[in-house]
């Protein structure tokens, strides 16, 4: 039986999910839901309906897992709790400071609807979260460090595009090399948020827009830019398309720790990602965890979950015997 996947939102992430489904033979794309004119949306997969998001409730019983591909700034806080009442759902909500609040809202809605749900699934939060968890459990006497980039942050770019007067934008997160090298040395430095990263914003403004206001709104935006040294560069649409059309990303999770009778031995655990396409990799993580949501739903295990709650075997389509033989 194929897992019937619905895609809610058909931007970069939604298109990535569509590609990932084709790499997983136990899944099929059942429908794509969009706020745009449905006639303007062309899918890569044939014979799949493109449906207005206003008609999503008509597909209750026809979708096994709804993958919600909206932005974290304003879309997912509304969309995920709403859809969790009607479908098993999964999203990639990535505003770290607001995850507990989002979890509570989705948990209540999913339990009300009798569905399994997952939030904050991707590479950070997601894969990086798991590595921080495992490393801190293994080396309890130590420090965690997370560095992102250099790469394009989809959520931060989306937050800039929602500012009045902005036509388009790309935001790059860049690790501070001196801080990264200090951590890798095992010296366990104390670093502030501002000391670890800088943020570079490339913005296309509407004609006549107040550039000073836009720059100030970006640099003072809480949870996104206020805690970082941020540069804002206004460029033309032609420059943005020419020089900033790709969506790379990546980063490092590092745990430094000490063991021994007198904590004399130092250890460094490092996990890294280098991604040509941020949305396509995030989509691949979402697809693996959508399989877990499907299994939770069939078990009657309702309510909201995170990557910490999921047994690794729930992510794979392969039988446990094969997993043990080849990977353990």
C-alpha positions as CSV (number, residue, x, y, z in Angstrom):
1,X,0.0,0.0,0.0
2,X,1.4,3.4,-1.0
3,X,1.3,6.2,1.5
4,X,-0.9,9.0,0.0
5,X,0.9,12.3,0.5
6,X,-0.7,15.7,0.2
7,X,1.4,18.8,-0.3
8,X,0.0,22.0,1.1
9,X,1.9,24.9,-0.5
10,X,3.8,24.6,-3.8
11,X,6.9,26.8,-3.4
12,X,10.5,25.6,-3.3
13,X,9.8,23.3,-0.4
14,X,6.6,21.8,-2.0
15,X,8.5,21.2,-5.3
16,X,11.2,19.5,-3.3
17,X,8.7,17.2,-1.6
18,X,7.3,16.2,-5.0
19,X,10.8,15.2,-6.1
20,X,11.5,13.3,-2.9
21,X,8.2,11.3,-3.3
22,X,9.5,9.9,-6.6
23,X,12.5,8.5,-4.7
24,X,10.4,6.6,-2.2
25,X,8.4,3.8,-3.9
26,X,6.1,3.3,-0.9
27,X,4.7,6.8,-1.4
28,X,2.5,8.5,-3.9
29,X,1.5,12.1,-4.5
30,X,-2.3,12.4,-4.0
31,X,-2.9,16.1,-4.4
32,X,-1.3,19.5,-4.2
33,X,-3.1,22.4,-2.4
34,X,-2.3,26.0,-3.3
35,X,-3.5,29.5,-2.5
36,X,-2.6,30.5,-6.1
37,X,-4.8,30.2,-9.2
38,X,-4.8,26.4,-9.7
39,X,-4.6,26.8,-13.4
40,X,-1.2,28.5,-13.0
41,X,0.4,25.6,-11.2
42,X,2.1,23.0,-13.3
43,X,3.3,19.8,-11.5
44,X,6.2,17.5,-12.6
45,X,4.0,14.5,-11.7
46,X,1.2,13.6,-14.1
47,X,-2.4,13.0,-13.3
48,X,-2.3,14.6,-9.8
49,X,-4.9,17.2,-9.0
50,X,-4.0,20.8,-8.1
51,X,-6.6,22.0,-5.6
52,X,-7.5,25.3,-4.1
53,X,-6.4,25.5,-0.4
54,X,-10.0,26.5,0.3
55,X,-11.2,23.1,-0.7
56,X,-8.7,21.1,1.4
57,X,-11.4,19.6,3.7
58,X,-13.0,17.8,0.7
59,X,-9.9,15.6,0.8
60,X,-10.4,14.2,4.2
61,X,-10.0,10.4,4.0
62,X,-8.0,10.7,0.7
63,X,-4.7,11.9,2.3
64,X,-2.6,9.8,4.6
65,X,-0.1,12.5,5.5
66,X,-0.3,16.2,4.7
67,X,3.1,17.8,4.3
68,X,2.7,21.5,5.1
69,X,5.2,23.6,3.1
70,X,4.4,27.2,4.2
71,X,6.7,29.7,5.9
72,X,7.4,29.7,9.6
73,X,6.8,33.5,10.0
74,X,3.0,33.6,9.4
75,X,1.9,30.5,7.5
76,X,2.7,27.5,9.7
77,X,1.4,28.9,13.1
78,X,-2.0,29.0,11.5
79,X,-2.0,26.2,8.9
80,X,-0.6,23.4,10.9
81,X,-3.1,23.5,13.8
82,X,-5.9,24.0,11.4
83,X,-5.0,21.1,9.1
84,X,-4.1,18.8,12.1
85,X,-7.9,18.7,12.9
86,X,-8.5,17.0,9.5
87,X,-5.3,15.1,8.6
88,X,-2.1,13.6,10.0
89,X,0.3,16.4,9.4
90,X,4.0,17.3,9.4
91,X,5.8,20.7,9.0
92,X,9.2,22.2,9.1
93,X,8.5,25.1,11.5
94,X,11.9,26.6,12.3
95,X,11.4,29.6,14.6
96,X,13.3,28.0,17.5
97,X,12.1,30.4,20.1
98,X,8.4,29.7,19.3
99,X,8.6,25.9,19.0
100,X,7.1,25.2,22.4
101,X,4.1,27.5,21.7
102,X,3.6,25.9,18.2
103,X,3.9,22.4,19.6
104,X,1.2,23.1,22.2
105,X,-1.2,24.5,19.5
106,X,-0.6,21.6,17.1
107,X,-0.9,19.0,19.9
108,X,-4.3,20.3,21.0
109,X,-5.6,20.4,17.4
110,X,-4.3,17.0,16.5
111,X,-5.7,15.3,19.6
112,X,-9.1,17.0,18.9
113,X,-9.1,15.7,15.4
114,X,-7.7,12.2,16.3
115,X,-4.5,12.5,14.3
116,X,-0.8,12.1,14.6
117,X,1.3,15.2,13.9
118,X,4.9,16.3,13.8
119,X,6.5,19.8,13.8
120,X,9.9,21.3,13.2
121,X,11.2,18.5,10.9
122,X,14.2,19.3,8.7
123,X,17.9,19.7,9.2
124,X,17.7,22.4,11.9
125,X,15.5,22.0,13.7
126,X,15.5,18.3,12.9
127,X,18.8,16.4,12.1
128,X,20.9,19.0,14.0
129,X,18.5,18.7,17.0
130,X,19.0,14.9,17.1
131,X,22.8,15.3,17.0
132,X,22.7,17.9,19.8
133,X,20.6,15.6,21.9
134,X,22.8,12.5,21.3
135,X,26.1,14.3,21.8
136,X,25.0,16.0,25.1
137,X,23.7,12.6,26.4
138,X,27.1,11.0,25.6
139,X,29.2,13.9,26.9
140,X,27.2,15.4,29.8
141,X,30.2,17.5,30.9
142,X,30.6,19.8,27.9
143,X,29.3,22.5,25.6
144,X,27.1,22.6,22.5
145,X,27.8,24.7,19.5
146,X,25.8,25.1,16.3
147,X,27.0,27.0,13.3
148,X,24.8,27.5,10.2
149,X,26.0,28.3,6.7
150,X,27.3,29.7,4.6
151,X,23.9,29.3,3.0
152,X,20.5,30.7,2.2
153,X,17.9,30.6,5.0
154,X,14.5,30.0,3.5
155,X,12.7,31.1,6.6
156,X,14.7,34.3,7.1
157,X,14.4,35.2,3.4
158,X,10.7,34.7,3.6
159,X,10.5,37.0,6.6
160,X,12.2,39.7,4.7
161,X,9.9,39.3,1.7
162,X,6.9,39.9,3.9
163,X,8.1,43.4,4.9
164,X,6.1,46.1,3.2
165,X,8.0,47.5,0.2
166,X,10.1,44.4,-0.5
167,X,9.7,42.6,-3.9
168,X,12.2,39.8,-3.2
169,X,15.1,38.9,-1.0
170,X,17.8,36.3,-0.2
171,X,19.4,36.0,3.2
172,X,22.7,34.3,3.9
173,X,23.8,33.0,7.3
174,X,27.6,33.0,7.6
175,X,29.7,31.4,10.4
176,X,32.4,33.5,12.0
177,X,35.6,31.5,11.1
178,X,37.5,32.5,14.2
179,X,34.7,31.2,16.4
180,X,34.4,28.0,14.5
181,X,38.1,27.3,14.8
182,X,38.1,28.1,18.5
183,X,35.4,25.5,19.1
184,X,37.1,22.8,17.0
185,X,40.2,23.2,19.1
186,X,38.3,21.8,22.1
187,X,38.9,25.0,24.2
188,X,35.1,25.3,24.9
189,X,34.9,29.1,24.4
190,X,31.9,31.1,25.7
191,X,30.4,32.7,22.6
192,X,27.4,35.0,22.2
193,X,25.0,34.7,19.3
194,X,26.5,37.7,17.7
195,X,30.0,36.2,17.9
196,X,29.1,33.0,16.0
197,X,27.3,34.3,12.9
198,X,26.7,37.2,10.6
199,X,23.7,37.7,8.4
200,X,23.9,39.0,4.9
201,X,20.7,40.2,3.2
202,X,20.2,41.0,-0.5
203,X,17.0,42.9,-1.0
204,X,15.0,44.0,-4.1
205,X,12.8,46.9,-3.1
206,X,9.7,48.2,-4.8
207,X,10.1,51.5,-6.7
208,X,9.8,54.4,-4.3
209,X,10.0,52.2,-1.2
210,X,11.6,53.7,2.0
211,X,14.9,51.9,2.0
212,X,15.9,53.2,5.5
213,X,12.7,51.8,7.0
214,X,13.1,48.4,5.3
215,X,16.7,48.1,6.5
216,X,15.7,49.1,10.1
217,X,12.8,46.6,10.1
218,X,15.2,43.8,9.0
219,X,17.9,44.6,11.5
220,X,15.5,44.9,14.4
221,X,13.3,41.9,13.6
222,X,13.1,39.7,16.8
223,X,14.0,36.0,16.5
224,X,15.5,36.6,13.1
225,X,18.1,39.5,12.9
226,X,18.1,41.5,16.1
227,X,20.7,39.4,17.8
228,X,23.2,39.3,14.9
229,X,25.5,41.7,13.0
230,X,23.4,42.1,9.9
231,X,24.2,43.8,6.6
232,X,21.5,44.8,4.1
233,X,22.3,45.4,0.5
234,X,19.7,46.7,-1.9
235,X,20.2,45.2,-5.5
236,X,18.2,44.9,-8.7
237,X,16.0,42.0,-9.6
238,X,18.4,41.2,-12.4
239,X,21.3,41.0,-9.9
240,X,19.3,38.8,-7.5
241,X,18.4,36.3,-10.3
242,X,21.9,36.3,-11.7
243,X,23.9,36.0,-8.5
244,X,21.6,34.6,-5.9
245,X,19.3,32.1,-7.6
246,X,20.7,29.0,-5.9
247,X,19.6,27.8,-2.5
248,X,22.7,26.2,-0.8
249,X,23.1,25.7,2.9
250,X,24.7,23.6,5.6
251,X,26.4,23.9,8.9
252,X,28.0,22.2,11.9
253,X,26.9,20.8,15.2
254,X,29.8,20.4,17.6
255,X,29.9,19.1,21.1
256,X,33.0,19.5,23.2
257,X,33.3,17.5,26.4
258,X,35.5,16.1,29.1
259,X,36.0,12.7,30.7
260,X,38.3,11.1,33.2
261,X,38.8,11.2,37.0
262,X,39.9,14.8,36.8
263,X,38.2,15.7,33.4
264,X,41.7,15.6,31.9
265,X,40.6,14.1,28.5
266,X,38.9,16.3,25.9
267,X,36.6,15.1,23.1
268,X,35.0,16.8,20.1
269,X,31.9,15.4,18.4
270,X,31.2,17.1,15.0
271,X,28.3,16.6,12.6
272,X,28.2,18.6,9.4
273,X,26.0,19.1,6.3
274,X,26.9,20.6,3.0
275,X,23.8,21.1,0.9
276,X,23.4,22.1,-2.8
277,X,19.7,22.6,-2.2
278,X,18.3,23.6,1.2
279,X,14.6,22.9,0.3
280,X,15.3,19.6,-1.5
281,X,17.3,18.2,1.5
282,X,14.6,19.5,3.9
283,X,12.0,17.8,1.8
284,X,13.9,14.5,2.0
285,X,13.9,14.7,5.8
286,X,10.2,15.5,5.8
287,X,9.4,12.5,3.6
288,X,11.3,10.1,5.9
289,X,9.4,11.5,8.9
290,X,6.1,11.5,7.0
291,X,6.5,7.7,7.0
292,X,6.8,7.8,10.8
293,X,3.6,9.9,11.0
294,X,1.8,7.4,8.9
295,X,2.9,4.6,11.3
296,X,1.9,6.6,14.4
297,X,-1.5,7.3,12.9
298,X,-2.1,3.6,12.2
299,X,-1.1,2.8,15.8
300,X,-3.6,5.4,17.1
301,X,-0.7,7.4,18.6
302,X,-2.3,10.9,18.3
303,X,-1.0,14.3,19.2
304,X,2.1,16.2,18.3
305,X,5.6,14.7,18.2
306,X,9.1,15.9,17.4
307,X,12.2,14.1,16.1
308,X,13.1,13.2,19.6
309,X,10.0,10.9,19.9
310,X,10.5,8.8,16.8
311,X,12.2,5.4,16.8
312,X,14.8,5.4,13.9
313,X,13.2,2.3,12.4
314,X,10.0,4.2,11.7
315,X,11.9,6.3,9.2
316,X,12.8,3.5,6.8
317,X,10.8,1.5,4.3
318,X,13.3,-1.4,4.7
319,X,12.5,-4.3,7.0
320,X,14.2,-4.3,10.4
321,X,16.2,-7.5,9.6
322,X,17.8,-5.7,6.7
323,X,18.5,-2.6,8.7
324,X,20.3,-4.6,11.4
325,X,22.3,-6.7,8.9
326,X,23.5,-3.7,6.8
327,X,23.7,-0.8,9.2
328,X,24.2,-1.9,12.7
